[in-house]
């Protein structure tokens, strides 16, 4: 079960996210559902149906959990392949 404590080790596909901060000012405020993830990028589908690729290292995301809670995650923490993140040991991020 996904919780705010284990979100960085969990599958992100299917979660709703919003970009709260970024080095690229054009993507700040973008929101959508995560549809794909690679080592360095997250692809989201916006409400208009368009897909946007975000660079993880440049952004700070706010994920909406299935229960409605919001969790702020620095993209630098989740830079790795999803299958490798499960094995990683994280200090309190």
N, C-alpha and C positions, 0 to 999 in steps of 0.2 A: 504494500500500500504506500502511495506517495504521501510524504509529509514535508513540511518546511525544513526539517532536519536532514532528510535524505534526498532532496530534490536534485542535488548535483551528481548523485550516483544513480539517478533514476532515468527512465526513458522520457525525453522531452516532447517527442512527436505526439501531437494531439492536444497539447496544452496551449492556452491562449497566452500571448505575451505582448508587452508594450515596451518600446525602447525609451527608457527614461533619460539616458545620457549617452553621448557618443562623440568620438573625435570627428566623425562625419556629421555635421549639423543637418544635413538633408534627411537623415533617417530618424532624428529625434522625434518622438511622438508617433512613429509608425506602430501599428498594432495589427495583429492577426493570429491565425492558428498555425502552429508549427507543423509543416508537412514533410520536412526532410531535414536531416542533419548530417554533416560530415565532420572531419576533424577540425576545420577552421571556420565553417560557415553554418548558419541556420537559414533554412528557406521557410518563409511564411506566406500564407495565402491571406491577403487582405479581404475586407468585406466586399469589395467590388470584384473579387475573383482573380485579381492579378497577383502574381507571385513576385516576391522580392527576396533577394539573397542578402543576408546580413553577415558581416564579419564579426565573429565572436569576440575577438581580442579588442575590438574598438568600442564595444557597447556595454552598457549596463542595462540589464533586462528586468522587467517586473513580470513574473509569471503569475497567472491566476490558477490556483489549485482547483481540483474538481469540487471541493467543498466551499469555494468562493473566497478563500483567503488569498492574500497577495504576498509574494515572496520576491525580494530584490536579490538578484544574483549578478555578480560581476562576470562578464563574459570570459575573462582571463581564467577563471576557475574551471570553466567547462571546456577549455580548449583541449580536446583529445577526441579520439573516436569513441562513439557511445559505448561500444563493447569493451573498451579499455577503461573507461571511467568507473565501471563497476568494481574493477580490481584495485583502483587507486585508494590510497589512504589519504584522507583529508583532515587537516586540523580544522578546528571550528572556523569555517569560512565566513 
